[in-house]
Each structure stands twice: as structure tokens, then as C-alpha cells.
Amino acid sequence: MAKAGVSQLTYADLQALPDDHNRYELIDGELLVSASPNLAHQVASRRLTILLDAACPPGLTVLLAARDDDTLTERHLAHPPALAVEILSPSSRSVDLVRKRAAYERAGLDHYWVVDPLLPAVTVLARVAGRLVEVAAAKGDEPLAVERPFPVTVVAADLVA
């Protein structure tokens, strides 16, 4: 939530930032800046994108996944995506697990996955009674079969092998 006495940035402020290869995110009006992801993060992201793309049904696009009928521009989605996936990095762990989860919940996201490339593990959260709650998880070589938002089986170890 907003901090008292702290200026809140807007989406327009975010759009005005330079394209300098840093990652800029706006959560509750606060700008978060992070450097490029580490190797484990990038490998997991690439492998998960390939896996999701192969399983993705018509009507969805993997960005990691946005509905084709959403108003998609170069910079944003008009509606929550079908699925948001965060891959944890040591520097972003608390933001991804707490602040982004809360922001996604408020935005109406129905499916949220958290990938921890260090364990490795995949945690699946889904909207239940208005809250994002853990509904499944798997570590290492355990296969994790997920049905929503579309059927796919993930093995965390395969994402970082």
C-alpha cells in the first residue's frame, strides 16, 4: 500500500522512463528497478515459455500468457492475463512472494505461478473466494499436472537442468 508522505508514481510516469535494459515495475505507485535476471532465471524463463507455448490453446498467447481478445499494446494489458508467472531471484524474492501476489490479487488475476530456480520448485496459486491461494506445488523431479488456465505438466528440475 502507499506510504504516507511518499509521492506516488503513475502509469504515465512509468511509460516515460528510458529503455535502458533495466526492468521497471510499478507496484502501488512505487517504482521498483532491477537489473537483468541471472542465468538460472533466464534459463527457467526460456524453458517455461517453450513448455507453455507448446501447451497453449487457441485464444491465448504466451507472453507468459495473455488472452488474444485483451487490448494488448506494446506496454500493457487492459485486463489481467490468464496466468502470471514470477521466477524468483534473490533480489526480488520478497517482492514476488508478497507485494506482487497482493497486487495481482487486487487486480483480479485468477492464476499465478511462482518458480524458484534454486530449489527448484513450482508453486501454483489460484483465486479462491477472492484470494490467491496455493493449490499445488512440486519440487525437483516431481511432475506437476495443472489443468487451469490450460492443461500442462511442469517439472521444476527440467526448467533449470
ChimeraX commands (.cxc) that place a marker at each C-alpha (Angstrom):
marker #1 position 0.00,0.00,0.00 radius 0.5
marker #1 position 1.01,3.64,-0.40 radius 0.5
marker #1 position 3.37,5.08,2.17 radius 0.5
marker #1 position 2.38,8.34,3.88 radius 0.5
marker #1 position 4.24,11.36,2.53 radius 0.5
marker #1 position 5.72,9.47,-0.43 radius 0.5
marker #1 position 4.93,10.66,-3.94 radius 0.5
marker #1 position 3.01,8.06,-5.91 radius 0.5
marker #1 position 4.07,7.40,-9.49 radius 0.5
marker #1 position 1.56,6.74,-12.22 radius 0.5
marker #1 position 1.44,4.54,-15.29 radius 0.5
marker #1 position 2.26,7.66,-17.37 radius 0.5
marker #1 position 5.42,8.14,-15.27 radius 0.5
marker #1 position 6.38,4.52,-15.94 radius 0.5
marker #1 position 5.88,4.97,-19.70 radius 0.5
marker #1 position 8.19,7.99,-19.67 radius 0.5
marker #1 position 11.17,6.03,-18.30 radius 0.5
marker #1 position 14.07,5.28,-20.67 radius 0.5
marker #1 position 14.57,1.91,-22.34 radius 0.5
marker #1 position 17.95,1.28,-20.69 radius 0.5
marker #1 position 17.67,-2.53,-20.27 radius 0.5
marker #1 position 16.74,-2.24,-16.60 radius 0.5
marker #1 position 13.45,-3.75,-15.53 radius 0.5
marker #1 position 10.99,-1.16,-14.25 radius 0.5
marker #1 position 7.86,-2.17,-12.35 radius 0.5
marker #1 position 5.25,-0.04,-10.65 radius 0.5
marker #1 position 3.56,-1.53,-7.59 radius 0.5
marker #1 position 1.16,0.61,-5.57 radius 0.5
marker #1 position 2.72,3.77,-7.00 radius 0.5
marker #1 position 6.27,2.77,-6.05 radius 0.5
marker #1 position 8.91,2.28,-8.73 radius 0.5
marker #1 position 10.95,-0.91,-8.47 radius 0.5
marker #1 position 14.09,-1.16,-10.59 radius 0.5
marker #1 position 16.02,-4.37,-11.08 radius 0.5
marker #1 position 18.93,-5.41,-13.23 radius 0.5
marker #1 position 18.79,-8.13,-15.85 radius 0.5
marker #1 position 17.90,-11.55,-14.42 radius 0.5
marker #1 position 20.65,-14.03,-13.52 radius 0.5
marker #1 position 21.43,-17.10,-15.63 radius 0.5
marker #1 position 19.19,-19.53,-13.69 radius 0.5
marker #1 position 16.28,-17.11,-14.00 radius 0.5
marker #1 position 16.80,-16.67,-17.74 radius 0.5
marker #1 position 17.12,-20.42,-18.39 radius 0.5
marker #1 position 13.96,-21.17,-16.38 radius 0.5
marker #1 position 12.09,-18.40,-18.17 radius 0.5
marker #1 position 13.07,-19.63,-21.63 radius 0.5
marker #1 position 12.25,-23.27,-20.88 radius 0.5
marker #1 position 8.94,-22.43,-19.24 radius 0.5
marker #1 position 7.97,-20.21,-22.17 radius 0.5
marker #1 position 8.67,-23.07,-24.59 radius 0.5
marker #1 position 6.66,-25.51,-22.44 radius 0.5
marker #1 position 3.70,-23.15,-22.07 radius 0.5
marker #1 position 3.76,-22.20,-25.74 radius 0.5
marker #1 position 3.53,-25.88,-26.75 radius 0.5
marker #1 position 0.52,-26.42,-24.44 radius 0.5
marker #1 position -1.20,-23.08,-25.04 radius 0.5
marker #1 position -4.65,-23.43,-26.65 radius 0.5
marker #1 position -6.05,-21.14,-29.33 radius 0.5
marker #1 position -7.26,-17.85,-27.88 radius 0.5
marker #1 position -4.24,-17.44,-25.62 radius 0.5
marker #1 position -0.79,-16.08,-26.36 radius 0.5
marker #1 position 2.26,-16.84,-24.25 radius 0.5
marker #1 position 3.97,-13.71,-23.03 radius 0.5
marker #1 position 3.75,-15.62,-20.41 radius 0.5
marker #1 position 0.00,-15.85,-21.23 radius 0.5
marker #1 position -2.40,-13.13,-22.28 radius 0.5
marker #1 position -5.81,-13.57,-23.80 radius 0.5
marker #1 position -5.84,-12.76,-27.53 radius 0.5
marker #1 position -9.01,-10.72,-27.08 radius 0.5
marker #1 position -7.43,-8.43,-24.46 radius 0.5
marker #1 position -6.49,-4.96,-25.57 radius 0.5
marker #1 position -2.77,-5.56,-25.85 radius 0.5
marker #1 position -0.40,-2.72,-26.61 radius 0.5
marker #1 position 3.38,-2.60,-26.65 radius 0.5
marker #1 position 3.38,-1.58,-22.99 radius 0.5
marker #1 position 0.39,-3.12,-21.18 radius 0.5
marker #1 position -2.63,-5.39,-20.99 radius 0.5
marker #1 position -6.07,-3.90,-20.46 radius 0.5
marker #1 position -7.14,-6.89,-18.29 radius 0.5
marker #1 position -5.34,-9.36,-16.04 radius 0.5
marker #1 position -3.68,-12.12,-18.06 radius 0.5
marker #1 position -4.91,-15.71,-17.89 radius 0.5
marker #1 position -1.72,-16.58,-15.99 radius 0.5
marker #1 position 1.15,-14.62,-14.47 radius 0.5
marker #1 position 4.41,-16.38,-13.67 radius 0.5
marker #1 position 7.16,-14.97,-11.49 radius 0.5
marker #1 position 10.58,-16.57,-11.43 radius 0.5
marker #1 position 12.28,-15.79,-8.15 radius 0.5
marker #1 position 15.65,-14.09,-8.00 radius 0.5
marker #1 position 17.50,-13.49,-4.74 radius 0.5
marker #1 position 16.93,-9.73,-5.12 radius 0.5
marker #1 position 13.20,-9.99,-5.96 radius 0.5
marker #1 position 12.06,-12.83,-3.71 radius 0.5
marker #1 position 10.09,-10.81,-1.13 radius 0.5
marker #1 position 8.59,-8.53,-3.78 radius 0.5
marker #1 position 7.40,-11.50,-5.87 radius 0.5
marker #1 position 6.08,-13.52,-2.92 radius 0.5
marker #1 position 4.34,-10.72,-1.05 radius 0.5
marker #1 position 3.85,-7.44,-2.90 radius 0.5
marker #1 position 3.22,-8.80,-6.40 radius 0.5
marker #1 position 0.95,-11.51,-5.09 radius 0.5
marker #1 position -1.13,-8.88,-3.28 radius 0.5
marker #1 position -1.15,-6.60,-6.34 radius 0.5
marker #1 position -2.18,-9.48,-8.63 radius 0.5
marker #1 position -4.91,-10.44,-6.19 radius 0.5
marker #1 position -6.30,-6.88,-6.16 radius 0.5
marker #1 position -6.12,-6.76,-9.98 radius 0.5
marker #1 position -8.30,-9.85,-10.30 radius 0.5
marker #1 position -5.68,-12.32,-11.55 radius 0.5
marker #1 position -7.01,-15.89,-11.42 radius 0.5
marker #1 position -3.79,-17.92,-11.87 radius 0.5
marker #1 position -0.33,-17.14,-10.51 radius 0.5
marker #1 position 2.71,-19.40,-10.55 radius 0.5
marker #1 position 5.94,-18.91,-8.63 radius 0.5
marker #1 position 9.05,-20.67,-9.91 radius 0.5
marker #1 position 12.05,-20.99,-7.62 radius 0.5
marker #1 position 15.02,-21.99,-9.80 radius 0.5
marker #1 position 17.29,-22.54,-6.79 radius 0.5
marker #1 position 15.25,-25.35,-5.16 radius 0.5
marker #1 position 13.93,-25.95,-7.94 radius 0.5
marker #1 position 10.19,-25.71,-7.29 radius 0.5
marker #1 position 6.93,-24.55,-8.84 radius 0.5
marker #1 position 4.04,-23.26,-6.73 radius 0.5
marker #1 position 0.60,-22.80,-8.27 radius 0.5
marker #1 position -1.81,-20.28,-6.80 radius 0.5
marker #1 position -5.41,-19.79,-7.91 radius 0.5
marker #1 position -8.22,-17.43,-6.99 radius 0.5
marker #1 position -10.45,-18.97,-4.33 radius 0.5
marker #1 position -13.09,-16.78,-2.67 radius 0.5
marker #1 position -11.35,-13.66,-3.98 radius 0.5
marker #1 position -7.87,-14.61,-2.74 radius 0.5
marker #1 position -4.84,-16.15,-4.45 radius 0.5
marker #1 position -4.17,-19.34,-2.51 radius 0.5
marker #1 position -1.73,-22.19,-3.04 radius 0.5
marker #1 position -3.48,-25.08,-4.77 radius 0.5
marker #1 position -0.50,-27.18,-5.86 radius 0.5
marker #1 position 3.29,-27.34,-5.64 radius 0.5
marker #1 position 6.10,-29.63,-6.70 radius 0.5
marker #1 position 9.86,-29.73,-6.19 radius 0.5
marker #1 position 12.72,-31.24,-8.13 radius 0.5
marker #1 position 11.73,-34.10,-10.44 radius 0.5
marker #1 position 8.10,-34.28,-9.27 radius 0.5
marker #1 position 5.72,-33.73,-12.19 radius 0.5
marker #1 position 3.07,-31.10,-11.56 radius 0.5
marker #1 position -0.06,-31.53,-13.71 radius 0.5
marker #1 position -2.06,-28.31,-13.96 radius 0.5
marker #1 position -5.48,-28.04,-15.62 radius 0.5
marker #1 position -6.15,-24.29,-15.43 radius 0.5
marker #1 position -5.88,-21.94,-17.17 radius 0.5
marker #1 position -4.98,-24.76,-19.60 radius 0.5
marker #1 position -3.60,-28.29,-19.19 radius 0.5
marker #1 position 0.16,-28.56,-18.89 radius 0.5
marker #1 position 2.62,-30.64,-16.87 radius 0.5
marker #1 position 5.66,-28.91,-15.37 radius 0.5
marker #1 position 8.73,-30.50,-13.82 radius 0.5
marker #1 position 10.68,-27.85,-11.91 radius 0.5
marker #1 position 14.06,-29.61,-12.36 radius 0.5
marker #1 position 13.57,-29.58,-16.15 radius 0.5
marker #1 position 13.30,-25.79,-16.10 radius 0.5
marker #1 position 16.82,-25.38,-14.72 radius 0.5
marker #1 position 18.66,-28.56,-15.80 radius 0.5
marker link #1:1,2 radius 0.2
marker link #1:2,3 radius 0.2
marker link #1:3,4 radius 0.2
marker link #1:4,5 radius 0.2
marker link #1:5,6 radius 0.2
marker link #1:6,7 radius 0.2
marker link #1:7,8 radius 0.2
marker link #1:8,9 radius 0.2
marker link #1:9,10 radius 0.2
marker link #1:10,11 radius 0.2
marker link #1:11,12 radius 0.2
marker link #1:12,13 radius 0.2
marker link #1:13,14 radius 0.2
marker link #1:14,15 radius 0.2
marker link #1:15,16 radius 0.2
marker link #1:16,17 radius 0.2
marker link #1:17,18 radius 0.2
marker link #1:18,19 radius 0.2
marker link #1:19,20 radius 0.2
marker link #1:20,21 radius 0.2
marker link #1:21,22 radius 0.2
marker link #1:22,23 radius 0.2
marker link #1:23,24 radius 0.2
marker link #1:24,25 radius 0.2
marker link #1:25,26 radius 0.2
marker link #1:26,27 radius 0.2
marker link #1:27,28 radius 0.2
marker link #1:28,29 radius 0.2
marker link #1:29,30 radius 0.2
marker link #1:30,31 radius 0.2
marker link #1:31,32 radius 0.2
marker link #1:32,33 radius 0.2
marker link #1:33,34 radius 0.2
marker link #1:34,35 radius 0.2
marker link #1:35,36 radius 0.2
marker link #1:36,37 radius 0.2
marker link #1:37,38 radius 0.2
marker link #1:38,39 radius 0.2
marker link #1:39,40 radius 0.2
marker link #1:40,41 radius 0.2
marker link #1:41,42 radius 0.2
marker link #1:42,43 radius 0.2
marker link #1:43,44 radius 0.2
marker link #1:44,45 radius 0.2
marker link #1:45,46 radius 0.2
marker link #1:46,47 radius 0.2
marker link #1:47,48 radius 0.2
marker link #1:48,49 radius 0.2
marker link #1:49,50 radius 0.2
marker link #1:50,51 radius 0.2
marker link #1:51,52 radius 0.2
marker link #1:52,53 radius 0.2
marker link #1:53,54 radius 0.2
marker link #1:54,55 radius 0.2
marker link #1:55,56 radius 0.2
marker link #1:56,57 radius 0.2
marker link #1:57,58 radius 0.2
marker link #1:58,59 radius 0.2
marker link #1:59,60 radius 0.2
marker link #1:60,61 radius 0.2
marker link #1:61,62 radius 0.2
marker link #1:62,63 radius 0.2
marker link #1:63,64 radius 0.2
marker link #1:64,65 radius 0.2
marker link #1:65,66 radius 0.2
marker link #1:66,67 radius 0.2
marker link #1:67,68 radius 0.2
marker link #1:68,69 radius 0.2
marker link #1:69,70 radius 0.2
marker link #1:70,71 radius 0.2
marker link #1:71,72 radius 0.2
marker link #1:72,73 radius 0.2
marker link #1:73,74 radius 0.2
marker link #1:74,75 radius 0.2
marker link #1:75,76 radius 0.2
marker link #1:76,77 radius 0.2
marker link #1:77,78 radius 0.2
marker link #1:78,79 radius 0.2
marker link #1:79,80 radius 0.2
marker link #1:80,81 radius 0.2
marker link #1:81,82 radius 0.2
marker link #1:82,83 radius 0.2
marker link #1:83,84 radius 0.2
marker link #1:84,85 radius 0.2
marker link #1:85,86 radius 0.2
marker link #1:86,87 radius 0.2
marker link #1:87,88 radius 0.2
marker link #1:88,89 radius 0.2
marker link #1:89,90 radius 0.2
marker link #1:90,91 radius 0.2
marker link #1:91,92 radius 0.2
marker link #1:92,93 radius 0.2
marker link #1:93,94 radius 0.2
marker link #1:94,95 radius 0.2
marker link #1:95,96 radius 0.2
marker link #1:96,97 radius 0.2
marker link #1:97,98 radius 0.2
marker link #1:98,99 radius 0.2
marker link #1:99,100 radius 0.2
marker link #1:100,101 radius 0.2
marker link #1:101,102 radius 0.2
marker link #1:102,103 radius 0.2
marker link #1:103,104 radius 0.2
marker link #1:104,105 radius 0.2
marker link #1:105,106 radius 0.2
marker link #1:106,107 radius 0.2
marker link #1:107,108 radius 0.2
marker link #1:108,109 radius 0.2
marker link #1:109,110 radius 0.2
marker link #1:110,111 radius 0.2
marker link #1:111,112 radius 0.2
marker link #1:112,113 radius 0.2
marker link #1:113,114 radius 0.2
marker link #1:114,115 radius 0.2
marker link #1:115,116 radius 0.2
marker link #1:116,117 radius 0.2
marker link #1:117,118 radius 0.2
marker link #1:118,119 radius 0.2
marker link #1:119,120 radius 0.2
marker link #1:120,121 radius 0.2
marker link #1:121,122 radius 0.2
marker link #1:122,123 radius 0.2
marker link #1:123,124 radius 0.2
marker link #1:124,125 radius 0.2
marker link #1:125,126 radius 0.2
marker link #1:126,127 radius 0.2
marker link #1:127,128 radius 0.2
marker link #1:128,129 radius 0.2
marker link #1:129,130 radius 0.2
marker link #1:130,131 radius 0.2
marker link #1:131,132 radius 0.2
marker link #1:132,133 radius 0.2
marker link #1:133,134 radius 0.2
marker link #1:134,135 radius 0.2
marker link #1:135,136 radius 0.2
marker link #1:136,137 radius 0.2
marker link #1:137,138 radius 0.2
marker link #1:138,139 radius 0.2
marker link #1:139,140 radius 0.2
marker link #1:140,141 radius 0.2
marker link #1:141,142 radius 0.2
marker link #1:142,143 radius 0.2
marker link #1:143,144 radius 0.2
marker link #1:144,145 radius 0.2
marker link #1:145,146 radius 0.2
marker link #1:146,147 radius 0.2
marker link #1:147,148 radius 0.2
marker link #1:148,149 radius 0.2
marker link #1:149,150 radius 0.2
marker link #1:150,151 radius 0.2
marker link #1:151,152 radius 0.2
marker link #1:152,153 radius 0.2
marker link #1:153,154 radius 0.2
marker link #1:154,155 radius 0.2
marker link #1:155,156 radius 0.2
marker link #1:156,157 radius 0.2
marker link #1:157,158 radius 0.2
marker link #1:158,159 radius 0.2
marker link #1:159,160 radius 0.2
marker link #1:160,161 radius 0.2
view
